[in-house]
Amino acid sequence: METAWTFFNDGFMQIVNTHAPFKRYRVKGRDNPWFSSELADTIHERNLAWAKARTTGSTADWLVFKQLRNKCSSFIKKAKSEYYLSVTTENLNDPRRFWKTIKSISVSKKSQAVPTCVMKDSVAVYDKMEILNCLTSILYLLALCLTLLVLRL
């Protein structure tokens, strides 16, 4: 019975993956408060110029693309800078709101938990103290190698 189910499931999944495969899509973050329609238009222009330059291979088309790329980069930097400056200066007189704003625009920290498992000599280690010992020895060796590299320079 188990073999029949495995055979059916494998065959069914192969057919499904052939006719309706999973696709990953990148969701672009256009919900940024500093992102404007003018910026979106400039990015669209840049993308069209990039596609044209790739297709034709013309030096003139590549020059146009590079100019639009630089324009987009500076436009994004300027938009971010203006937005963050205005948001922080609005709340300068209220420290609580100021720091709340700073925390909201800063990158959130990832969990710095110790891994639950590491491989040591091709064997899985699950004990927390042993994991920490493995990490310590790796960091020690890394520091030793870096020291030797610096001394050779």
N, C-alpha and C positions, 0 to 999 in steps of 0.2 A: 504494500500500500504506500509506504514512504517513497519507494523508488518511482512509483507511478506519479505521485504528486510532484516530486522533484523534476521528472521528465516533462510533465505538463507545464510546471511553473517556468522552467528554463526556456521551453519552446515558446510559451506565451510571452514572456518578457523579451525574448529576441524579436518576436514579431512587433510588439509594442515599440521597442526601441528603434526598429527599422522605420516604422511608419509615423511614429509620434515621439521622437527623441526629446529628452530634457534639454532645454537650452538655458544658458545663463545670460541674463541681461544686466547691464550696468545701469543703475538708476542714478542719473546725474542730479547733483544737489543744486537745483535752481531755486530752492526755497531760502537761500541765504538773504538776509535783509539788505546786504550791500549790492546784490545782483539786480541790475536794471535791464529794461528792454533794450536800451541802447547797447549795453554790453553784450546781450544775447545776439543782437544783429551783427555786431562786430565779430563775434566768435563764428557766427554762421558764414560771414564773408570770408574769414580766414580759412575755414574748413573748405569752402568752395575753391578758394585759391590754391589750397594744398592739393586738392583732388586734380585740379587743372594742371598744376605744375608736375605732379606725378605722371599724369597721362602724356603730356606733351614733352616733358623733359627740357623745355626751353629755359634758357638762362633768365630771360625777362620775366617769365612766369614765376620762377623760383625767387627772383628779386621781389616781385609783388607779394608773394607769400611771406617772405621774411619780414618785409615792412609791416604787413598786417599782423604777423605773429608778435613782433615787438610792440606794436600799437596795443594789441590785446593784453600783453603782459603789463605794460605800464598802466593801462586803463584799470585792470584788476587791482594792481597795487594801490593806485590812487583811490579807487572806490572803497577798498578795505580800510585804508588809512583814514579817509574822511569819515567813514561810518564809525570806526572804533574811537576816533577822537571825539566825535560828537556825543557818542553814548557815554564815554567816561567823563567828559566835561559837564554833561547834564547833571550828573550825580556827585559832583565834587563836594557839595555842602552837606551831603547825607552819607556818612561813612558806611552805614549798613547797606544802603542801596548801591553805593560805589563798589564795595567788595562783592556784592551779589552779582553785579554786572561783570566784574573782572572774572569771577569764577564761571559765569555762564559762557563767556567768550573764550576761556582758556581750554586747552585740551584736557579731557578727563583722564585721570590716571587709571591704568589697567590694574587688575588685581596682581599683586606681587606675591602670590602664594607659592609655596614650594611645590614642585611637580609631584604627582602621586606615584610616578614610576620612572626609573631610569634604567638603561642597559649598562651593565658593568661586566666586562669579559663575556659578552654574549648571553648574559643571564639577567633577567628582569629583577630589579630590586624595588621593594615596596616599603621597607622600613624607613621612616622619616630621618632618623639619625644617620643611617647608612647613605641615604640620598644626599644629605648635607655633607657627609664626608667625601662622597664622590665629587660633588660640586666644588668643595674646598680644594681637593687635590687637582682638579682641572684648572681652577683659578690660579693655584700656586704654580703649576707647570706653565700656564700662559704668562704669568708675571716673570718667571725665570727665562722663558724664551724671549720676551720683549727686552729684558735686561741684557741678555747676550747680544741681541740685535743692536741695541743702543751702544754697547761697548765696542762693537765692531765698526760702527760708524765713526 
